[in-house]
Amino acid sequence: MLSESALAELVALRRDLHAHPELAFQETRTADIVARELTRCGLSVYRGLAKTGVVGILQGKTSGRMIALRADMDALPLQEQNGFAHRSVHAGRMHACGHDGHTAMLLGAARHLAARPDFSGSVAFVFQPAEEAEGGAAVMLSDGLFRKFPIEAVYGLHNWPGLPAGSMAIHHGPVMASTCRLEIRVHGQGGHAALPQQGVDAIVTASHLVAALQTVCARNLSPLDSAVVSITQFHAGSAWNVLPDEVLLRGTLRSFEEKVQDQAEAAITRLCAGIAASFGARIEAGFTRLYPPTRNTENEAEICRRAAQTALGKENVFTSLPPSMAAEDFSYLLREKPGCYVWLGNGPATDPDAPERPRCVLHDPYYDFNDAILPAGIRYWVELALHQEAKSAEGKRHRPR
């Protein structure tokens, strides 16, 4: 599918993107490159959704449904530790999640399909900004992604370290969790550290609360439900001999079902009230729901399975892997349209021949996208577009007369 020269060009493009990472809603250079490449392919190009988003539209050989293939473009606020030539040239910014590779793969698929549009319907190539915690997908929706383009199904892809390079995992149902930002303030009564009886120790109160929160999932939810509560910040005090009057706790709450989220929030609220009463403190708990759970629809997951088996081989497609408690803003698109989000194997997270080398995992300062999987991702995208022809024909056969 890719000549050696075409692959070398895509690798160079991917590494150029890696060397010039841009944060959420600031992906102007990346968007310029994407728009230039899509224009060269002859696609109709639209810009401005979610500030830096780019959409390219390609019409197939016959009329039919429009599907969207999505790649994310933004980088992370992270200092890269790699020493290779294409490391980030910007301090404190890094492509540590492979969005540079996602962008390159989707551009490669656009090139191939534009040269050989042997599919029915049309494809919207969606290059989205701000996936990393900023919800760029939701902004693209509010800016009219589905109003401007008659998209009927949406598809996403993410590289996955730890899966064999070029293999694929497809979930028929939940694939990524929702995420909720948790913030708890414990109000005590400060005083001298040598005279604790004169105050209400907010640190002791908060410490008991942190331990008690570990029972939210274990004793308040069904063992058949999946959720996690993690406290990741504990802020208190500024002097060695003073009991602070306030402690700030922050963390995350994640699940795959809205009802489970509701149950967990209620359990946290009860624990806060009970522990506050026990210690004579006052506790305020706040919940900020961010990304919803990412749930694939059955029919579209099956289309992806067939496309992946054609592109990668049946032995390289996994359908029984557990979902992840990580979150993904592709979930906003799946709330509006049917679709499927898959994992493409990026190869081992560690080098078995040199275990002392840094790990290559997502959001790690030593991460790098595996250029060897670019052809696999492109083949998958192309086969997915081709498989829509069967879907369109099926819809026509079953259309009421």
N, C-alpha and C positions, 0 to 999 in steps of 0.2 A: 504493500500500500504506500509506503514511503521509500523513496530512493535514498541513497546514502547522503547525497547533497541536500535533499529536502530535510532529512532528519538532522543533519549537522546545522542547518539554518535554524531549525526550531530549538535545538539545544542552545545555540548561541543567543537566541531571543530569550529563552527561559533564564539563562544565566545573567543576561543584561537586566531583566526584571528583578532577579535576586539581588543584584548589586545596587539597585536603585529602589529600595522599598519605600512605599508611601502609606501613611496611616489613614484611618477611616475618614472618608469624604474629602481626602486630599490627593486622590489618585489621579492627578491631572496628567502627569507624564505617561503613566500606564494607559490611561484612557485614550490619549493621543495615539499611542502605538497601536492599541486595539482598533480604533476607528480607521487608522491608516491601512492596516492589514485587511480589514473587512471591505474597505472601499476598493482596494486592489483586487479583491476577489469578485467584485461586481455586485456585492450585496447592497441593499438599501440600508443606510446607517442613520440611527437616531441617537441623539445625545441629550443629556440634561436631566434625565430621571435620577432622583437622589443625588443631585449635583454632578457627580462624575460617572454615573452609569452610562453604559453603551449597549444598544440593541441593534443587531444586524438581522435583516429579514431575507431569507432565501426561499424562492418559489421552486417547487419540484416540477416534474414533467407533466403532472396532471393535477387537477384541483383536488382538494381534500382538507382534512383538519390541520390546524396549526398546533405544533408542539413547541415547548420552550426547553432549551438546553442551557443550564446556568453554570457559570464559573464565578468564583469570588476573586477580588483583585487586591485586597488590602493586606498590609503587613502588621506586625506586632510591635509595641513599644518595648523592645528587648535589645540588649547589647549582644551582638554576635561574637562568638568566640572562635569561629573557624578561621583557618589561615590560608584557605585556597584563594585563587586569583579572583573569583567572582563573589567574594564576601562583600557584605554591605559597605558602601562608601559613606553611609550616614550613621553617625554615632547614635546609639539608643533606638535604632530602627532595624528590624530584621524580618525577612520572610521565614518565619520559624514554623509555619503551618502548611507550606506547600502551595499557597495560592498562586505563586509564580508558575508552578507546574500546571495547575488547573487552567490558568489563562492560556498557556502555550498549547495545551492539549485541545482546548476548544477552538483555538485559532487554527490548529492543524486540521481539525475535523471540518471547519468551515471551508478551508482551502480545498480539501478533497471533495466535499459535497458540491461546492460551487463548480468544480471542474467536471463533475459527473453527477448531475442532479437527477439520478435515476430513482426518485422516490415520489410518492404521492403527497399532496398537501404542501405545507410550507413549514420551515423551521425558523424559530426566533432564537438567535444566539444572544443570550443575556449575560452581560458582564457586569456583575454587581459590586458596588463598593461596600465597605463597612460591615463585613460579616462579624468581625471580632468584637462582640459585646456592644455594638452600636446599632444593631438592627437595621442594616441597610436594605434588607429585603422588604421590611415593613414600610420604609420610606419610598421605595420604588412602587409599592402598591398604592400608597396614598398619592403619589404623583401620577398615577394612572396607568401602570403597566398593563393591567388586564382590561382597562377601558380603551386604551389606544390600540391594543393588539388582540385579536380574537383567539387567544391561546386556550386550548382545551385540556392540555395536560402538561405538567412540568416535571423535569428530571434534573437531578443534581448528582455530583460525584465528589468524593473526597479521598485523597490518598490515605493509606492506613499502615503505618509502620508496624511490623510484627506479622503481617500477612505476607505470604510468599509473593515476590515481585511479579506483577502482571496477573495475579489471581483476583477474584472479586467476591465480595460478600453481599448478598441480597437478602433483605428482611421482608417478610410478608406481615407487616404490622409495625409495631414500635421499633425504631432504630436508634433514636437519640432522646434524651430526657428533656423535660422542661427545666427551667432554671428560675429560682426565686431568690432575690437578695434579702438576707435577714439582718436586721439591725436591732439590737437590744440595749437599752440603757438601764443600768442598775443605780438607783439613787439611795444612798445611805446617809449617814451623818458623820462628817469627818471629825478628826480630833488627833490628839497626841497618840503616837504608836505605843507609848508606855502605859496609856490609860484607856484601853479599848472599851472598858465598861461604860465609858461616858458617851460613846457614839454608837453608830450602827455600821459595822464593817462591810463596806460595799464589795471589797475584794473577796472576802470569805463567802458572802452571798453569791457573787458571780461565779465563784469556783464551784460551789454546789450546783448551780444552775448548769454550767458547762457539762458536768458529769451527768446530771439528770437528763439533759437533752439527748444523751445516747440511748435512752429508753423510748424515745418517740417512735422510732421505726420498730424496735424490738418488741415493744409491749403495747403499742397503740394502733398498729396497723396489722392487717392480716399477713401471716407469713407468706402468702401467695402473691402479695403486692410488693413492688419494688420502690424503694425511696432511700434517700440518704440525707442526713443532716450533718453538716460539718461547720464547726466554729473555726474560723481562720484568722481572726484578729481579737486581741485582748489588750485594751488600752486603759491604763490606770496609773495615777500617781506621778509625782515628780520629785519627791524627797524621801530619804531613807527613814525618817522618823515621824512621818505624817500619814495618818490614814486618810486616803482620799474620800471625798463624799460621792464620787460618781465613777462608774466603770462602763466603758463602751465595748460591746461585743459585736462582731460582724461575722457573717458566714453565708452559707448557701444551703438551700433546700431544693432537692431535685426528685422528680418522679415521672412516671409515664402516663398517669391518669389524673384528670382534674379532681375527681372525687378523693383520690389519695392525697393530693395537694391540700384540699380542704380539711381532711382529717388530721393531717400533720400540723397544719397551722393552728387548728383548734387545740391539739394536744400541747403545742408549745405555749399557747396563750394560758392554758390551765396550769402548766408547770410554773410559768412566771408568776401567776397570781398566788399559787400555793407556797412557793419558796419565798416570795416577798412577805407573805403573812408570817411564815415561820421565823424569819429573821428581823422582822420589823422594818423592812425596807420597802421601797416602791420600785416596780419594774415596768418599763414600757417596751413592748415588742412591736416592731414594724416589719411589714412584708411588702416587697416590691416585686411583683411578678414580671419577669422578662420574657425570654423565649418560651413559647409553648412546646409541648413534646412534638418530635418529628415522627409522624406515623405514615408509612407507605400504604397506599391503597392496593388491594389485592390484585385487581386486574392489571394495573400498571407495573406492579412488582413482577408479575408473570411475564409481561412483555419484556421487561429488563432481563429476566432470567434467560429467556429464549435468545435475546440479542447477545447477551454475554457468553452463552454457550457457543453460539456461532462464531463470535469474535475471538474468544479465548480458549475454547475447548471445554467440554463438559467437566473434565477432571479438575478444572481450575475455578469452578464456580461453586461457592458454598452458600447454602441456604439455611443452615441450622446454628449459626453463631449467635451468641447472646447479644442483645443491644448494649449500647454504651450509656453511661450516666453523664457523658459530656452533652453539650447543647449546641444547637445549630439554628440560625435564623431562616434557613430554608423552610422551617416549620411554618412560617407565616404564609408562604406560597401554598403549602399543602393544606392549609386551612381553607383556602379559597378554591383550589383546583385539585383534581386527582393527580397522582404522580408517584415518583419513587426516587429515593436517595440511596446511593450505593457506596460501598467502600472498595477502593482499588488498592491492592497490595503494593506497598512501597519497599518491601524487602525486610530483612531482619533488623530489629531495633538495635542489636549489638553485632559486632563482627566476631563470629565464632573462632576465627583464626587469630584474633587479637582482642581478647576480652578487656584488656586494659584501656582500649581506646574509648573515647566518649560515646555515649549512647546516641542513637539517632531517633528520637521520639518527638512527637508534636509539642510545640511550645518550649523546646529545649534550645539553649544558645548554641549547641553544636549540630542542630538539625540541618539537613539539606535534602531537597527533593531528589529522587532517584531518576535521572534522565533516561535510564534504560526502560522505564515503564511508559514513556511518551507514546510509542507506537501502540501499546495495548489500550491505552485510554482513547486514542484516536479511533482505533478499530471499533471499540465499543460504541462510541458516539455515532459513528457512521452506520453500524448495524442497527442501532436503535432507531435512527431516522428511516432506514429501509424497512424495519419491522412495522412502522406505522402504516405502510401500505396495506398490510394484512388487516390491521385494525380498521382502516377506512373501509375496506371491502366488506369486512364483517358488519360494520355499522350500516352499510347500504343494504346488505342482505336482510337485516333484521328491522329495517325501517318500515313502520306501518304504512299500508297503502290505502 
